Amino acid sequence: MLALVIQAMVAMALLTVPVMAPVVAQAMQVSPALVGLYVSVTYAGAMVASLLGGATVARLGAIRVSQWGLLLCALGLLLCAVPWFPAMAVGAVLIGLGYGPITPASSHLLARTTPAHQMSLVFSLKQTGVPLGSMLAGAVVPSLLLFLNWQASLGAVALVCVLCAWTAQRMRADLDSDRRPDVQVQWGSLVQPIRLVLAHRALLTMASCSFMFSMVQLSLTTYLVTFLNAELSYGLVAAGLVLSATQMGGIGGRIVWGYVADRWLGARRMLLLLATLMGLGALSAAFLTPETPRAVVLVILVTFGASAIGWNGVYLAEVARRAPKGMASMATGGTLAFTFLGVVVGPPMFGALSGLFGTYRAGFVGLMVMATASGLVLWWTQRSISPQSAS
């Protein structure tokens, strides 16, 4: 439960600025499409932090690393409240550094205690924290903006992160009992997880898949509110509620996909199915108009969210399953570097396509192309890699 709450809080911290992007852009007199650049900077920091995640978790313990992550997110939010681009850029980096090691830390805890035949479901349950945090951002932040200015709203979310870090201290002694203070955290630790992924074909396949999936996921969550507001004439609160509903689809999807993968399809077939659903969801979103009934919009976006936001648990469980014994956090950190690289590339690509063609629909067509490409990778590896050779 603690891992779920921490995951939700850092996800909410990361999505807070994108959710209020129209308000911040108006105050700063810039285009809301620049939120893609903010997300890229954030995930560049997350990529570095995830690569160091395995070594820092081994040295400090998963709970201590999670506490530091929450505090860095809080500090980053406070810096983003300063209406000055350099301060906001530093704030984005700090939020990324706080967000990056959370998943390797929680994977370390779960890999020690989860039976192999339940990994997809258990990891999916834990990963519901990401859409849960995004759902909270979509539901809470626009409501905060009705009563507070955008700077005070950022401060409120930062305060909750600090309180969460303080609460986790009570469980640290038990859950961090396996930490090894003699482990050195060096710049060479950045390379180790990448080498591990490149040395194992199954891990490299998952990393490649997550690179493209993350482009779809973060572009959807980053731009959905702005797309609904600018092109479908939704109010900010209504758009935020649709984002929350999309995240709820992701929460349900993560649980269902994890169960189905464990019981019937297996990880690769499940991810191939999700790639197909993502492509169809992105294509459907590209054809939405202000005249589209809101019920139809909601069904399409919730279904899109169930796939584009629901894949992570199956992917992370497969990474932990394929990782060498005792190296789940390092393997997770290595594959997450590819995941975060997709996030660094994805939202700016979405923004660039939208700016080039003058509509966010072009960005959704780009997401359809990426989902199709990831599906082809999974289809090819499904044919060419047997379960024995993959392990």
C-alpha positions as CSV (number, residue, x, y, z in Angstrom):
1,M,0.0,0.0,0.0
2,L,2.8,2.4,0.9
3,A,4.5,1.8,-2.5
4,L,1.1,2.6,-4.2
5,V,0.7,5.9,-2.3
6,I,4.2,7.0,-3.0
7,Q,3.8,6.2,-6.7
8,A,0.6,8.1,-6.8
9,M,2.1,11.2,-5.2
10,V,5.1,11.5,-7.5
11,A,2.8,10.9,-10.5
12,M,0.5,13.7,-9.3
13,A,3.5,16.0,-8.7
14,L,4.8,15.4,-12.3
15,L,1.3,16.0,-13.9
16,T,0.4,19.1,-11.9
17,V,2.0,21.6,-14.2
18,P,0.7,20.0,-17.4
19,V,-2.9,20.0,-16.0
20,M,-2.7,23.7,-15.3
21,A,-0.8,24.4,-18.5
22,P,-3.5,26.7,-20.1
23,V,-3.5,28.9,-17.0
24,V,0.3,29.0,-16.6
25,A,0.8,29.6,-20.3
26,Q,-1.6,32.6,-20.1
27,A,0.2,34.0,-17.1
28,M,3.6,33.6,-18.8
29,Q,2.3,34.7,-22.2
30,V,3.5,31.6,-24.0
31,S,2.0,28.8,-26.0
32,P,0.4,25.9,-24.0
33,A,2.2,23.5,-26.5
34,L,5.4,24.3,-24.6
35,V,4.2,21.9,-21.9
36,G,5.8,19.2,-24.0
37,L,9.2,20.7,-23.4
38,Y,8.5,20.8,-19.7
39,V,7.7,17.1,-19.7
40,S,10.8,16.3,-21.7
41,V,13.1,18.1,-19.2
42,T,11.3,16.4,-16.3
43,Y,11.8,12.9,-17.8
44,A,15.4,13.7,-18.8
45,G,16.0,14.0,-15.0
46,A,14.0,10.9,-14.4
47,M,16.1,8.9,-16.9
48,V,19.3,9.8,-15.0
49,A,17.7,9.0,-11.7
50,S,16.4,5.6,-12.8
51,L,19.8,4.5,-14.0
52,L,21.2,5.3,-10.5
53,G,18.2,3.7,-8.9
54,G,19.6,0.2,-8.5
55,A,22.8,1.3,-6.8
56,T,21.0,3.9,-4.6
57,V,18.3,1.4,-3.5
58,A,21.0,-1.1,-2.6
59,R,22.9,1.5,-0.5
60,L,20.1,3.5,1.1
61,G,17.1,1.2,1.0
62,A,13.9,1.4,-1.1
63,I,12.0,3.5,1.5
64,R,14.8,6.1,2.0
65,V,15.2,6.5,-1.8
66,S,11.4,7.0,-2.1
67,Q,11.5,9.6,0.7
68,W,14.2,11.6,-1.1
69,G,12.2,11.3,-4.3
70,L,9.1,12.8,-2.7
71,L,11.1,15.7,-1.2
72,L,12.8,16.4,-4.5
73,C,9.4,16.5,-6.2
74,A,8.2,19.0,-3.5
75,L,11.2,21.3,-4.0
76,G,10.7,21.1,-7.8
77,L,7.1,22.1,-7.6
78,L,8.0,25.1,-5.4
79,L,10.6,26.2,-8.0
80,C,8.0,25.8,-10.8
81,A,5.8,28.3,-8.9
82,V,8.4,31.0,-9.6
83,P,7.3,32.7,-12.9
84,W,10.8,32.7,-14.3
85,F,11.8,30.1,-17.0
86,P,15.2,29.2,-15.5
87,A,13.6,28.5,-12.1
88,M,10.9,26.4,-13.8
89,A,13.5,24.4,-15.8
90,V,15.4,23.6,-12.6
91,G,12.2,22.7,-10.9
92,A,11.3,20.3,-13.8
93,V,14.7,18.6,-13.5
94,L,14.2,18.1,-9.7
95,I,10.8,16.6,-10.2
96,G,12.3,14.2,-12.7
97,L,15.1,13.3,-10.3
98,G,12.5,12.6,-7.6
99,Y,10.2,10.6,-9.9
100,G,12.9,8.4,-11.6
101,P,14.0,6.1,-8.7
102,I,10.5,5.4,-7.3
103,T,9.7,2.5,-9.7
104,P,13.1,0.7,-9.2
105,A,12.7,1.1,-5.5
106,S,9.2,-0.4,-5.4
107,S,10.2,-3.2,-7.9
108,H,13.0,-4.1,-5.4
109,L,10.5,-4.5,-2.6
110,L,8.0,-6.5,-4.7
111,A,10.5,-8.8,-6.4
112,R,11.5,-10.0,-2.9
113,T,8.0,-11.0,-1.9
114,T,5.9,-11.8,-5.0
115,P,5.5,-15.3,-6.3
116,A,6.5,-15.6,-10.0
117,H,3.0,-16.6,-11.2
118,Q,1.4,-13.5,-9.6
119,M,4.0,-10.9,-10.7
120,S,2.0,-9.3,-13.6
121,L,-1.1,-8.8,-11.3
122,V,0.9,-7.6,-8.2
123,F,3.1,-5.2,-10.2
124,S,0.0,-3.9,-12.1
125,L,-1.8,-3.2,-8.8
126,K,1.3,-1.3,-7.6
127,Q,1.5,0.6,-10.9
128,T,-2.1,1.8,-10.6
129,G,-0.4,4.5,-8.4
130,V,0.6,6.3,-11.6
131,P,-2.8,6.7,-13.2
132,L,-4.2,7.2,-9.7
133,G,-1.9,10.2,-9.2
134,S,-2.7,11.5,-12.6
135,M,-6.4,11.1,-11.9
136,L,-5.9,13.1,-8.7
137,A,-4.0,15.8,-10.6
138,G,-6.9,16.0,-13.2
139,A,-9.6,16.2,-10.5
140,V,-7.9,18.2,-7.8
141,V,-5.7,20.7,-9.5
142,P,-8.3,22.5,-11.7
143,S,-10.5,22.7,-8.5
144,L,-7.6,24.2,-6.6
145,L,-7.3,26.8,-9.3
146,L,-10.9,27.9,-8.6
147,F,-9.8,29.0,-5.1
148,L,-6.1,29.6,-5.3
149,N,-3.7,31.0,-7.9
150,W,-1.5,28.6,-9.8
151,Q,1.6,29.2,-7.6
152,A,-0.4,28.5,-4.4
153,S,-1.8,25.3,-6.0
154,L,1.7,24.1,-6.7
155,G,2.6,24.8,-3.1
156,A,-0.3,22.7,-1.9
157,V,0.7,19.7,-3.9
158,A,4.3,20.1,-2.6
159,L,3.1,20.1,1.0
160,V,1.3,16.7,0.4
161,C,4.5,15.2,-1.0
162,V,6.4,16.3,2.2
163,L,3.7,14.8,4.4
164,C,3.9,11.5,2.5
165,A,7.7,11.3,3.0
166,W,7.2,12.0,6.7
167,T,4.6,9.2,7.0
168,A,6.9,6.7,5.3
169,Q,9.5,7.1,8.0
170,R,7.6,4.8,10.3
171,M,8.1,1.8,8.0
172,R,11.7,2.4,7.0
173,A,13.3,0.2,9.7
174,D,11.5,-3.0,8.5
175,L,11.4,-2.4,4.8
176,D,15.0,-1.2,4.4
177,S,16.5,-4.0,6.5
178,D,18.3,-5.4,3.4
179,R,20.2,-2.2,2.5
180,R,23.9,-2.5,2.0
181,P,25.8,0.7,3.1
182,D,29.0,-0.6,1.5
183,V,27.6,-0.3,-2.0
184,Q,29.2,2.6,-3.9
185,V,27.1,5.0,-6.0
186,Q,29.3,6.2,-8.8
187,W,28.9,7.7,-12.3
188,G,29.8,4.2,-13.6
189,S,26.5,3.1,-12.0
190,L,24.8,5.0,-14.9
191,V,26.3,2.5,-17.4
192,Q,25.7,-0.8,-15.5
193,P,21.9,-1.0,-16.0
194,I,22.2,-0.3,-19.7
195,R,24.8,-3.0,-20.1
196,L,22.5,-5.4,-18.3
197,V,19.6,-4.6,-20.6
198,L,21.7,-4.9,-23.8
199,A,23.1,-8.3,-22.6
200,H,19.7,-9.9,-22.3
201,R,17.5,-10.0,-25.4
202,A,14.3,-10.3,-23.5
203,L,15.1,-7.2,-21.5
204,L,16.1,-5.3,-24.6
205,T,12.8,-6.2,-26.2
206,M,10.8,-4.9,-23.2
207,A,13.0,-1.7,-23.2
208,S,12.3,-1.1,-26.9
209,C,8.6,-1.7,-26.4
210,S,8.4,0.7,-23.4
211,F,10.2,3.4,-25.4
212,M,7.4,3.6,-27.9
213,F,4.6,3.0,-25.4
214,S,5.8,5.8,-23.2
215,M,5.7,8.2,-26.1
216,V,2.0,7.4,-26.5
217,Q,1.2,7.5,-22.8
218,L,2.8,10.8,-21.8
219,S,1.7,12.6,-25.0
220,L,-1.9,11.6,-24.1
221,T,-1.7,12.6,-20.5
222,T,0.3,15.8,-21.2
223,Y,-1.9,17.2,-24.0
224,L,-5.3,15.8,-23.3
225,V,-6.6,18.8,-21.2
226,T,-5.1,21.3,-23.6
227,F,-6.6,19.4,-26.6
228,L,-10.1,19.2,-25.1
229,N,-9.9,22.9,-24.1
230,A,-8.5,24.3,-27.3
231,E,-10.1,22.1,-30.0
232,L,-13.2,20.6,-28.4
233,S,-14.2,23.7,-26.4
234,Y,-14.3,22.0,-23.0
235,G,-13.9,24.1,-19.9
236,L,-10.8,23.5,-17.8
237,V,-12.6,21.7,-15.0
238,A,-14.5,19.5,-17.5
239,A,-11.3,18.7,-19.4
240,G,-9.6,17.8,-16.1
241,L,-12.5,15.5,-15.2
242,V,-12.1,13.7,-18.6
243,L,-8.4,13.3,-17.9
244,S,-9.3,11.8,-14.5
245,A,-11.8,9.4,-16.2
246,T,-9.0,8.4,-18.7
247,Q,-6.7,7.7,-15.8
248,M,-9.5,5.6,-14.2
249,G,-9.5,3.6,-17.4
250,G,-5.8,3.1,-16.9
251,I,-6.2,1.9,-13.3
252,G,-8.8,-0.6,-14.4
253,G,-6.7,-1.6,-17.4
254,R,-3.6,-2.2,-15.3
255,I,-5.4,-4.7,-13.0
256,V,-7.3,-6.5,-15.8
257,W,-4.3,-6.7,-18.1
258,G,-2.1,-8.0,-15.3
259,Y,-4.6,-10.7,-14.5
260,V,-5.1,-11.7,-18.1
261,A,-1.4,-11.8,-18.7
262,D,-0.8,-14.1,-15.7
263,R,-3.7,-16.4,-16.4
264,W,-3.9,-16.7,-20.2
265,L,-1.9,-14.6,-22.7
266,G,1.5,-14.1,-21.2
267,A,3.3,-10.7,-21.2
268,R,4.3,-10.5,-24.9
269,R,0.8,-11.4,-26.3
270,M,-0.8,-9.0,-23.8
271,L,1.5,-6.1,-24.8
272,L,0.8,-6.8,-28.5
273,L,-2.9,-6.6,-27.8
274,L,-2.4,-3.3,-26.0
275,A,-0.3,-1.9,-28.8
276,T,-3.3,-2.6,-31.1
277,L,-5.7,-0.9,-28.8
278,M,-3.4,2.1,-28.5
279,G,-3.2,2.6,-32.2
280,L,-7.0,2.4,-32.5
281,G,-7.5,4.8,-29.6
282,A,-5.1,7.4,-31.1
283,L,-6.8,7.2,-34.5
284,S,-10.2,7.6,-32.9
285,A,-9.1,10.6,-30.9
286,A,-7.8,12.3,-34.0
287,F,-11.4,12.3,-35.4
288,L,-13.1,13.9,-32.4
289,T,-14.8,17.2,-32.9
290,P,-16.7,19.7,-30.8
291,E,-19.9,18.2,-32.2
292,T,-19.0,14.7,-30.9
293,P,-21.3,13.7,-28.1
294,R,-19.5,13.9,-24.8
295,A,-20.5,10.3,-23.9
296,V,-18.8,9.1,-27.1
297,V,-15.7,11.2,-26.3
298,L,-15.6,9.7,-22.8
299,V,-15.9,6.1,-24.1
300,I,-13.1,6.6,-26.6
301,L,-10.7,8.3,-24.3
302,V,-11.3,5.9,-21.4
303,T,-10.7,3.0,-23.7
304,F,-7.6,4.7,-25.0
305,G,-6.4,5.3,-21.5
306,A,-7.0,1.7,-20.5
307,S,-4.4,0.6,-23.0
308,A,-2.0,3.6,-23.2
309,I,-1.8,4.0,-19.4
310,G,-2.5,0.4,-18.5
311,W,0.6,-1.4,-20.0
312,N,3.2,-0.7,-17.3
313,G,2.5,-3.4,-14.8
314,V,2.7,-6.2,-17.3
315,Y,5.9,-4.7,-18.7
316,L,7.6,-4.2,-15.3
317,A,6.6,-7.7,-14.1
318,E,8.2,-9.2,-17.2
319,V,11.4,-7.2,-16.6
320,A,11.5,-8.4,-13.0
321,R,10.8,-12.0,-14.1
322,R,13.6,-11.9,-16.8
323,A,16.1,-10.1,-14.7
324,P,19.0,-12.1,-13.2
325,K,18.4,-13.1,-9.6
326,G,18.8,-10.2,-7.2
327,M,19.0,-7.6,-10.0
328,A,15.4,-6.6,-10.4
329,S,15.9,-3.0,-9.4
330,M,18.9,-2.6,-11.7
331,A,17.1,-4.2,-14.7
332,T,14.1,-2.0,-14.0
333,G,16.3,1.1,-13.9
334,G,18.0,0.1,-17.1
335,T,14.7,-0.5,-19.0
336,L,13.1,2.6,-17.5
337,A,15.9,4.6,-19.1
338,F,14.5,3.6,-22.4
339,T,11.0,4.3,-21.2
340,F,11.9,7.8,-20.0
341,L,13.8,8.5,-23.3
342,G,10.5,7.8,-25.0
343,V,8.9,10.4,-22.8
344,V,11.7,12.9,-23.5
345,V,11.0,12.4,-27.3
346,G,7.3,11.9,-27.3
347,P,5.6,15.0,-26.0
348,P,7.8,17.4,-28.0
349,M,7.2,15.3,-31.1
350,F,3.4,15.6,-30.4
351,G,3.8,19.3,-29.9
352,A,5.9,19.8,-33.1
353,L,3.4,17.8,-35.2
354,S,0.5,19.8,-33.8
355,G,2.3,23.1,-34.4
356,L,3.3,22.1,-37.9
357,F,-0.2,21.2,-39.0
358,G,-2.0,23.7,-36.8
359,T,-4.1,21.0,-34.9
360,Y,-3.5,18.5,-32.1
361,R,-5.2,15.9,-34.3
362,A,-1.9,15.5,-36.2
363,G,-0.2,14.6,-32.9
364,F,-2.7,11.8,-32.3
365,V,-2.0,10.5,-35.8
366,G,1.7,10.4,-34.8
367,L,0.9,8.4,-31.7
368,M,-1.0,5.9,-33.9
369,V,2.2,5.4,-35.9
370,M,4.3,4.8,-32.8
371,A,1.7,2.3,-31.4
372,T,1.8,0.4,-34.7
373,A,5.6,0.3,-34.7
374,S,5.7,-1.1,-31.2
375,G,3.1,-3.7,-32.2
376,L,5.3,-4.8,-35.1
377,V,8.3,-5.1,-32.7
378,L,6.3,-7.3,-30.4
379,W,4.9,-9.4,-33.2
380,W,8.3,-10.0,-34.6
381,T,9.9,-11.0,-31.3
382,Q,6.9,-13.2,-30.5
383,R,7.6,-15.1,-33.7
384,S,11.4,-15.2,-33.4
385,I,12.0,-15.7,-29.6
386,S,10.9,-18.7,-27.7
387,P,10.3,-18.5,-24.0
388,Q,13.4,-20.6,-23.4
389,S,15.7,-18.5,-25.4
390,A,14.3,-15.3,-24.1
391,S,15.2,-16.3,-20.5
